[in-house]
Amino acid sequence: MKAMILAAGRGQRMAPLTDHCPKPLLPLAGKPLIVHHIEKLVAAGITELVINHAWLGNMLETQLQDGQQWGATIRYSAEAVALETAGGVRQALPLLGDQPFLLINGDVWTDWDYLEAVRISSSGVLDDGTLAWLWLTDNPLHNPAGDFSLDGTEVAAEAGDQGLTFTGISLIHPDLLAGIPLGKQALAPILRQAMARKQIKGCLLNGCWTDVGTPQRLVELEQQLTRETF
């Protein structure tokens, strides 16, 4: 199974930290945020990686290179202008192949075991017309209403009183995006359309998770990880 890490965003909410550094390269607990993902993916046996980039993307390629230092093989999908989530994945589909792949937002952190994604994929859950499997979590303070709801393994677009937050971690079948035109598009509307057709499933993420979206959250996560280390 391959994985794609989304790393093309400008990271405006992280300014001024991201004025001269792409958000995935911001340091966290002694290493760039994106390296936490790379190491965990390799530990789970997922070594074929695709990373998209736009803002300061040359810095990502210079620092990460081909991924061999972590035992991975990294290929890059460069975007002249950031294409958002769906657009970025759509452009990268030729690098990802025709099998389901793991998709990860590059600006999240989790201690979740990525081996669960391998187990879910191996179970054949995306072989029955299901186009994606999403991992959801309890709502953080900055997203109190949540994004979607979960009924068993079926994900619904209406969060309601039982809303949960999408972690930005998912298994994606290429058919979810293969039919959309190239260009700038967000993933959420496409997921919602597929949810209406009951083609999206998911479960709760079994682990800690943080959307590292602001300098304050980055500092708080750094402090948390430092306390746990010592």
C-alpha positions as CSV (number, residue, x, y, z in Angstrom):
1,M,0.0,0.0,0.0
2,K,1.2,3.5,-0.8
3,A,0.6,6.7,1.2
4,M,0.3,10.3,0.3
5,I,1.1,13.2,2.7
6,L,-0.6,16.5,1.9
7,A,2.0,19.2,2.2
8,A,1.1,22.0,-0.2
9,G,-0.8,24.4,2.0
10,R,0.5,27.9,2.7
11,G,-0.1,27.6,6.4
12,Q,-1.3,31.2,6.9
13,R,-2.6,30.5,10.4
14,M,0.9,29.5,11.4
15,A,2.5,32.8,10.2
16,P,5.1,34.1,10.8
17,L,6.5,30.6,11.4
18,T,5.6,29.6,7.8
19,D,6.8,32.8,6.1
20,H,10.1,31.1,5.4
21,C,9.4,27.5,6.2
22,P,6.7,25.1,4.8
23,K,4.5,24.0,7.6
24,P,5.3,20.3,7.4
25,L,9.0,21.1,8.1
26,L,8.3,23.0,11.3
27,P,10.2,21.3,14.2
28,L,8.3,19.2,16.7
29,A,10.1,17.3,19.4
30,G,13.4,17.4,17.6
31,K,12.3,16.6,14.1
32,P,10.1,18.1,11.3
33,L,6.4,17.5,11.7
34,I,6.3,15.5,8.5
35,V,9.1,13.2,9.6
36,H,6.9,12.0,12.4
37,H,4.5,10.7,9.7
38,I,7.3,9.2,7.5
39,E,8.8,7.3,10.4
40,K,5.4,5.9,11.5
41,L,4.5,4.9,8.0
42,V,7.8,3.0,7.5
43,A,7.3,1.3,10.9
44,A,4.0,0.1,9.6
45,G,5.6,-1.2,6.4
46,I,4.3,1.6,4.2
47,T,7.4,2.7,2.4
48,E,6.2,4.1,-1.0
49,L,5.2,7.7,-0.3
50,V,4.0,10.6,-2.4
51,I,4.2,14.2,-1.1
52,N,2.6,17.1,-2.9
53,H,3.9,20.6,-2.4
54,A,3.5,24.2,-3.5
55,W,4.6,26.8,-1.0
56,L,8.4,26.6,-0.5
57,G,8.2,23.1,-1.9
58,N,11.8,23.1,-2.9
59,M,12.7,23.1,0.8
60,L,10.7,19.9,1.3
61,E,12.5,18.1,-1.6
62,T,15.9,19.4,-0.4
63,Q,15.4,18.2,3.2
64,L,13.6,15.0,2.6
65,Q,15.2,14.0,-0.7
66,D,14.2,10.5,-1.8
67,G,13.4,9.3,1.6
68,Q,16.1,6.6,1.8
69,Q,17.4,7.9,5.1
70,W,14.2,6.6,6.6
71,G,13.9,3.5,4.5
72,A,11.2,5.1,2.3
73,T,10.9,6.0,-1.3
74,I,9.4,9.5,-1.8
75,R,8.0,10.8,-5.0
76,Y,6.9,14.4,-5.3
77,S,3.8,16.0,-6.9
78,A,4.7,19.7,-7.4
79,E,1.9,22.2,-7.7
80,A,2.5,25.6,-9.3
81,V,-0.5,26.9,-7.2
82,A,-1.8,24.9,-4.3
83,L,-4.7,22.7,-5.6
84,E,-6.3,22.1,-2.2
85,T,-6.9,18.5,-0.9
86,A,-8.9,16.9,-3.7
87,G,-7.1,18.8,-6.5
88,G,-3.7,17.8,-5.1
89,V,-4.6,14.1,-4.8
90,R,-6.2,14.1,-8.3
91,Q,-3.0,15.4,-9.8
92,A,-1.0,12.8,-8.0
93,L,-3.1,9.8,-8.9
94,P,-0.7,8.6,-11.6
95,L,1.9,8.3,-8.9
96,L,-0.5,6.4,-6.6
97,G,-1.7,3.7,-8.8
98,D,-5.0,2.0,-9.0
99,Q,-5.2,0.5,-5.5
100,P,-6.5,2.2,-2.3
101,F,-3.9,4.4,-0.6
102,L,-3.5,6.1,2.8
103,L,-4.0,9.8,2.7
104,I,-2.7,12.0,5.6
105,N,-2.8,15.7,6.2
106,G,0.7,16.8,6.8
107,D,-0.3,19.3,9.5
108,V,-1.7,16.8,12.0
109,W,0.1,14.7,14.6
110,T,-1.0,11.5,16.2
111,D,0.5,8.6,18.2
112,W,-2.0,6.2,16.4
113,D,-0.5,3.0,15.0
114,Y,-0.6,3.3,11.2
115,L,-0.5,-0.5,11.0
116,E,-4.3,-0.3,11.5
117,A,-4.6,1.3,8.1
118,V,-2.8,-1.7,6.6
119,R,-5.2,-4.1,8.4
120,I,-8.3,-2.1,7.2
121,S,-7.0,-2.1,3.7
122,S,-6.2,-5.8,3.7
123,S,-9.7,-6.6,5.0
124,G,-11.1,-5.6,1.6
125,V,-13.4,-2.9,3.0
126,L,-12.9,-0.8,-0.2
127,D,-13.6,-3.7,-2.5
128,D,-17.4,-3.4,-2.1
129,G,-18.1,0.0,-3.7
130,T,-16.9,1.9,-0.6
131,L,-14.7,4.8,-1.8
132,A,-13.1,5.9,1.4
133,W,-12.5,4.9,5.1
134,L,-12.2,7.8,7.4
135,W,-10.8,8.0,10.9
136,L,-12.7,10.4,13.2
137,T,-12.1,11.7,16.7
138,D,-13.8,13.6,19.5
139,N,-14.2,17.2,18.7
140,P,-11.4,19.5,19.8
141,L,-12.1,23.0,21.2
142,H,-11.4,24.6,17.9
143,N,-14.0,22.4,16.1
144,P,-16.8,21.9,18.6
145,A,-19.6,21.1,16.1
146,G,-17.6,18.4,14.4
147,D,-17.6,17.5,10.7
148,F,-19.4,14.2,10.2
149,S,-21.3,11.6,12.2
150,L,-20.8,7.9,12.6
151,D,-23.5,5.2,12.6
152,G,-21.7,1.9,13.0
153,T,-19.2,2.1,10.3
154,E,-21.3,4.4,8.0
155,V,-20.2,8.0,7.9
156,A,-22.9,10.6,7.4
157,A,-22.5,14.2,6.3
158,E,-24.7,15.7,9.0
159,A,-22.8,16.0,12.2
160,G,-25.8,16.8,14.4
161,D,-25.6,16.2,18.1
162,Q,-23.3,13.3,17.6
163,G,-20.7,15.2,15.5
164,L,-17.2,14.0,15.2
165,T,-14.1,15.6,13.7
166,F,-12.4,14.2,10.7
167,T,-8.7,13.6,11.5
168,G,-7.4,14.1,8.0
169,I,-6.4,10.5,7.9
170,S,-8.2,8.2,5.4
171,L,-8.0,5.3,3.1
172,I,-9.0,6.5,-0.4
173,H,-10.0,4.4,-3.4
174,P,-8.7,6.1,-6.5
175,D,-12.2,5.9,-8.0
176,L,-13.3,8.6,-5.5
177,L,-11.3,11.2,-7.4
178,A,-10.4,9.7,-10.8
179,G,-13.5,11.2,-12.4
180,I,-13.0,14.8,-11.3
181,P,-11.2,17.3,-13.6
182,L,-7.7,18.5,-12.8
183,G,-7.7,21.8,-10.9
184,K,-8.2,23.3,-7.5
185,Q,-10.8,21.4,-5.4
186,A,-11.5,20.6,-1.8
187,L,-12.0,17.1,-0.6
188,A,-14.9,17.6,1.8
189,P,-17.6,18.3,-0.8
190,I,-16.6,15.2,-2.7
191,L,-16.7,13.1,0.5
192,R,-20.2,14.5,1.3
193,Q,-21.5,13.6,-2.1
194,A,-20.2,10.0,-1.7
195,M,-21.7,9.9,1.8
196,A,-25.1,10.7,0.3
197,R,-24.6,7.5,-1.8
198,K,-23.5,5.6,1.4
199,Q,-20.0,5.0,-0.1
200,I,-18.0,6.3,2.9
201,K,-17.2,4.3,6.0
202,G,-15.0,4.9,9.0
203,C,-14.3,4.5,12.7
204,L,-12.9,6.3,15.7
205,L,-9.2,6.9,15.8
206,N,-7.6,4.9,18.6
207,G,-5.0,7.3,19.8
208,C,-4.1,10.9,20.6
209,W,-4.5,13.4,17.7
210,T,-3.7,17.1,17.2
211,D,-4.5,19.5,14.4
212,V,-1.3,21.5,14.5
213,G,-2.9,24.5,12.9
214,T,-1.7,27.5,14.9
215,P,1.6,28.4,16.7
216,Q,-0.1,28.0,20.0
217,R,-1.1,24.4,19.3
218,L,2.4,23.7,18.1
219,V,3.8,25.0,21.4
220,E,1.3,23.1,23.5
221,L,2.0,19.8,21.6
222,E,5.7,20.4,22.0
223,Q,5.2,20.8,25.7
224,Q,3.1,17.7,25.9
225,L,5.6,15.5,24.1
226,T,8.4,16.9,26.2
227,R,6.6,16.0,29.4
228,E,5.9,12.5,28.2
229,T,9.6,12.1,27.2
230,F,11.0,13.1,30.5
